[in-house]
Amino acid sequence: DCKNAFFKADLPPEEETVIRPPLGCPFSLPGTSWRLKKSFYGLHRTPRHWYQLISSIPKSIGLTQCPHDACLFSGVLLPDK
């Protein structure tokens, strides 16, 4: 589901993002702020956070990233022994 893909990435701990809640939100008092824990579609760095999450999966199983094309991973997958 491409519409929800960006909501899956966690924000890195070194990046703190604070937003104001939408007007009329019943869950917060006027003048409060929210600290985000997950990426959000409208954030400038959301595509980078999403890519870091997705690219960590092939790296975790031993594939190496191509230096010329960041979306290409190569290697040999061996069955577990």
Secondary structure as GFF3:
##gff-version 3
##sequence-region A 1 81
A	DSSP	three_ten_helix	2	8	.	.	.	ID=ss1
A	DSSP	beta_strand	18	19	.	.	.	ID=ss2
A	DSSP	beta_strand	34	35	.	.	.	ID=ss3
A	DSSP	alpha_helix	46	60	.	.	.	ID=ss4
A	DSSP	beta_strand	64	65	.	.	.	ID=ss5
A	DSSP	beta_strand	73	74	.	.	.	ID=ss6
###
